[in-house]
Amino acid sequence: MPIDFELYLLESWHGSPARRKEVRIPTATTFKTKPELTLDFIARANAIALAGLHESVYLALCKRRRRTLPKSSRT
């Protein structure tokens, strides 16, 4: 199951306005080497994992708090 993707384009395609227009490459797209794309994938995957980790920690703390509070102060 893919978690991320980005099309690798040769540098010559990025430098050719005619080709970019023909295949509808957005003007904001910049050339990236394969190692740069890989580092971007890793950064995005880490961000997703950290977001999930933060949520897990929050839920664990909420459960712990509910167990330690007196019944009258639970919401």
QUIURQUI-V782105 format. One record per pair of residues at least 12 apart in sequence whose ideal C-beta (glycine too) atoms are under 10 Angstrom apart, sorted by the first residue. I is the first residue (numbers start at 0). J is the second residue. D is the distance in whole Angstrom. If there is no record, write none. Layout:
i | j | d
I | J | D
I | J | D
This chain:
i | j | d
2 | 40 | 8
2 | 43 | 8
2 | 44 | 6
2 | 47 | 8
3 | 36 | 10
3 | 39 | 8
3 | 40 | 5
3 | 41 | 9
3 | 43 | 6
3 | 44 | 7
3 | 47 | 9
4 | 36 | 10
4 | 40 | 8
5 | 28 | 10
5 | 31 | 8
5 | 36 | 6
5 | 39 | 7
5 | 40 | 7
5 | 43 | 10
6 | 22 | 10
6 | 24 | 9
6 | 28 | 9
6 | 36 | 9
7 | 30 | 10
7 | 31 | 8
7 | 32 | 9
7 | 33 | 6
7 | 35 | 10
7 | 36 | 6
8 | 22 | 9
8 | 24 | 7
8 | 28 | 8
8 | 29 | 10
8 | 30 | 7
8 | 31 | 9
9 | 30 | 8
10 | 30 | 5
10 | 31 | 10
10 | 32 | 9
11 | 30 | 9
12 | 24 | 7
12 | 28 | 10
12 | 30 | 8
13 | 28 | 7
13 | 29 | 7
13 | 30 | 4
13 | 31 | 9
14 | 30 | 8
